[in-house]
Amino acid sequence: VQLVESGGGLVQPGGSLRLSCAASGFTFSNYAMSWYRQAPGKSRELVAQIDSGGGSTNYRDSVKGRFTISRDNAENTVFLQMNNLKPEDTAVYYCHARPLYSGFMYWGKGTLVTVSS
């Protein structure tokens, strides 16, 4: 089982990034997917989540209107489009998979997003 994040990097305030998380080793369409983040010295927090079919999404208040989560079940990939980035968005972003039925949850190793001028 693997969740591999990519797309992080350094961006100026107001800029955009698109994160990707490629999944393998499990039935992707049977899992709800989420993005979490963890800033230095802070606890990990939920950023956005999407149901198994992609029809329902939820966001933390601080990213609503700026971030969009989506998924491609044919490609076993979940995305996080991040626009109008702010310095407080700086964190390591993690991909997370939660099974609809019984089974294990999975985490990726994370990708660093730094928002700075």
Contacts in CASP RR format, 6 or more apart in sequence:
PFRMAT RR
TARGET T0000
AUTHOR 0000-0000-0000
METHOD contacts of the structure
MODEL  1
VQLVESGGGLVQPGGSLRLSCAASGFTFSNYAMSWYRQAPGKSRELVAQI
DSGGGSTNYRDSVKGRFTISRDNAENTVFLQMNNLKPEDTAVYYCHARPL
YSGFMYWGKGTLVTVSS
1 24 0 8 1.000
1 25 0 8 1.000
1 26 0 8 1.000
1 104 0 8 1.000
1 106 0 8 1.000
2 22 0 8 1.000
2 23 0 8 1.000
2 24 0 8 1.000
2 25 0 8 1.000
2 108 0 8 1.000
3 21 0 8 1.000
3 22 0 8 1.000
3 23 0 8 1.000
3 95 0 8 1.000
3 96 0 8 1.000
3 97 0 8 1.000
3 106 0 8 1.000
3 107 0 8 1.000
3 108 0 8 1.000
3 109 0 8 1.000
4 21 0 8 1.000
4 22 0 8 1.000
4 24 0 8 1.000
4 108 0 8 1.000
4 109 0 8 1.000
5 19 0 8 1.000
5 20 0 8 1.000
5 21 0 8 1.000
5 93 0 8 1.000
5 94 0 8 1.000
5 95 0 8 1.000
5 108 0 8 1.000
5 109 0 8 1.000
5 110 0 8 1.000
5 111 0 8 1.000
6 19 0 8 1.000
6 20 0 8 1.000
6 21 0 8 1.000
6 22 0 8 1.000
6 111 0 8 1.000
7 17 0 8 1.000
7 18 0 8 1.000
7 19 0 8 1.000
7 20 0 8 1.000
7 111 0 8 1.000
8 17 0 8 1.000
8 19 0 8 1.000
8 93 0 8 1.000
8 111 0 8 1.000
8 112 0 8 1.000
8 113 0 8 1.000
9 17 0 8 1.000
9 111 0 8 1.000
9 112 0 8 1.000
9 113 0 8 1.000
9 114 0 8 1.000
10 114 0 8 1.000
10 116 0 8 1.000
11 17 0 8 1.000
11 85 0 8 1.000
11 113 0 8 1.000
11 114 0 8 1.000
11 115 0 8 1.000
12 115 0 8 1.000
12 116 0 8 1.000
12 117 0 8 1.000
13 85 0 8 1.000
13 86 0 8 1.000
13 87 0 8 1.000
13 115 0 8 1.000
13 116 0 8 1.000
13 117 0 8 1.000
14 83 0 8 1.000
14 84 0 8 1.000
14 85 0 8 1.000
14 86 0 8 1.000
14 115 0 8 1.000
15 83 0 8 1.000
15 84 0 8 1.000
15 85 0 8 1.000
15 115 0 8 1.000
16 81 0 8 1.000
16 82 0 8 1.000
16 83 0 8 1.000
16 84 0 8 1.000
16 85 0 8 1.000
17 82 0 8 1.000
17 85 0 8 1.000
17 113 0 8 1.000
18 79 0 8 1.000
18 80 0 8 1.000
18 81 0 8 1.000
18 82 0 8 1.000
19 35 0 8 1.000
19 79 0 8 1.000
19 80 0 8 1.000
19 82 0 8 1.000
19 93 0 8 1.000
19 111 0 8 1.000
19 113 0 8 1.000
20 77 0 8 1.000
20 78 0 8 1.000
20 79 0 8 1.000
21 33 0 8 1.000
21 35 0 8 1.000
21 77 0 8 1.000
21 78 0 8 1.000
21 79 0 8 1.000
21 80 0 8 1.000
21 95 0 8 1.000
21 108 0 8 1.000
22 75 0 8 1.000
22 76 0 8 1.000
22 77 0 8 1.000
23 31 0 8 1.000
23 33 0 8 1.000
23 76 0 8 1.000
23 77 0 8 1.000
23 78 0 8 1.000
23 95 0 8 1.000
23 97 0 8 1.000
23 106 0 8 1.000
24 76 0 8 1.000
26 97 0 8 1.000
26 106 0 8 1.000
28 73 0 8 1.000
28 76 0 8 1.000
28 97 0 8 1.000
29 52 0 8 1.000
29 53 0 8 1.000
29 73 0 8 1.000
30 52 0 8 1.000
30 99 0 8 1.000
30 100 0 8 1.000
30 101 0 8 1.000
31 52 0 8 1.000
31 97 0 8 1.000
31 98 0 8 1.000
31 99 0 8 1.000
31 100 0 8 1.000
32 49 0 8 1.000
32 50 0 8 1.000
32 51 0 8 1.000
32 52 0 8 1.000
32 97 0 8 1.000
32 98 0 8 1.000
32 100 0 8 1.000
33 49 0 8 1.000
33 50 0 8 1.000
33 69 0 8 1.000
33 71 0 8 1.000
33 78 0 8 1.000
33 95 0 8 1.000
33 96 0 8 1.000
33 97 0 8 1.000
33 98 0 8 1.000
34 46 0 8 1.000
34 47 0 8 1.000
34 48 0 8 1.000
34 49 0 8 1.000
34 50 0 8 1.000
34 95 0 8 1.000
34 96 0 8 1.000
34 97 0 8 1.000
34 98 0 8 1.000
35 46 0 8 1.000
35 47 0 8 1.000
35 48 0 8 1.000
35 49 0 8 1.000
35 69 0 8 1.000
35 78 0 8 1.000
35 80 0 8 1.000
35 93 0 8 1.000
35 94 0 8 1.000
35 95 0 8 1.000
35 96 0 8 1.000
36 44 0 8 1.000
36 45 0 8 1.000
36 46 0 8 1.000
36 47 0 8 1.000
36 93 0 8 1.000
36 94 0 8 1.000
36 96 0 8 1.000
37 44 0 8 1.000
37 45 0 8 1.000
37 47 0 8 1.000
37 89 0 8 1.000
37 91 0 8 1.000
37 92 0 8 1.000
37 93 0 8 1.000
37 94 0 8 1.000
37 113 0 8 1.000
38 44 0 8 1.000
38 45 0 8 1.000
38 91 0 8 1.000
38 92 0 8 1.000
38 94 0 8 1.000
39 88 0 8 1.000
39 90 0 8 1.000
39 91 0 8 1.000
40 91 0 8 1.000
42 91 0 8 1.000
44 94 0 8 1.000
45 60 0 8 1.000
46 60 0 8 1.000
47 59 0 8 1.000
47 60 0 8 1.000
47 63 0 8 1.000
47 67 0 8 1.000
47 80 0 8 1.000
47 93 0 8 1.000
48 57 0 8 1.000
48 58 0 8 1.000
48 59 0 8 1.000
48 60 0 8 1.000
48 63 0 8 1.000
48 67 0 8 1.000
48 68 0 8 1.000
48 69 0 8 1.000
48 80 0 8 1.000
49 57 0 8 1.000
49 58 0 8 1.000
49 69 0 8 1.000
50 56 0 8 1.000
50 57 0 8 1.000
50 69 0 8 1.000
50 70 0 8 1.000
50 71 0 8 1.000
50 78 0 8 1.000
51 57 0 8 1.000
52 73 0 8 1.000
52 100 0 8 1.000
53 71 0 8 1.000
53 73 0 8 1.000
54 70 0 8 1.000
54 71 0 8 1.000
54 73 0 8 1.000
57 68 0 8 1.000
57 69 0 8 1.000
59 65 0 8 1.000
59 67 0 8 1.000
59 69 0 8 1.000
62 88 0 8 1.000
63 82 0 8 1.000
63 89 0 8 1.000
66 82 0 8 1.000
66 83 0 8 1.000
66 84 0 8 1.000
66 85 0 8 1.000
67 80 0 8 1.000
67 81 0 8 1.000
67 82 0 8 1.000
67 83 0 8 1.000
68 80 0 8 1.000
68 81 0 8 1.000
68 83 0 8 1.000
69 78 0 8 1.000
69 79 0 8 1.000
69 80 0 8 1.000
69 81 0 8 1.000
70 78 0 8 1.000
70 79 0 8 1.000
70 81 0 8 1.000
71 77 0 8 1.000
71 78 0 8 1.000
71 79 0 8 1.000
72 78 0 8 1.000
72 79 0 8 1.000
78 95 0 8 1.000
80 93 0 8 1.000
82 89 0 8 1.000
82 113 0 8 1.000
85 113 0 8 1.000
85 115 0 8 1.000
86 115 0 8 1.000
87 115 0 8 1.000
87 116 0 8 1.000
88 115 0 8 1.000
89 113 0 8 1.000
89 115 0 8 1.000
90 113 0 8 1.000
90 114 0 8 1.000
90 115 0 8 1.000
90 116 0 8 1.000
91 112 0 8 1.000
91 113 0 8 1.000
92 110 0 8 1.000
92 111 0 8 1.000
92 112 0 8 1.000
92 113 0 8 1.000
93 110 0 8 1.000
93 111 0 8 1.000
93 112 0 8 1.000
93 113 0 8 1.000
94 107 0 8 1.000
94 108 0 8 1.000
94 109 0 8 1.000
94 110 0 8 1.000
95 107 0 8 1.000
95 108 0 8 1.000
95 110 0 8 1.000
96 105 0 8 1.000
96 106 0 8 1.000
96 107 0 8 1.000
96 108 0 8 1.000
97 105 0 8 1.000
97 106 0 8 1.000
97 107 0 8 1.000
98 105 0 8 1.000
99 105 0 8 1.000
END
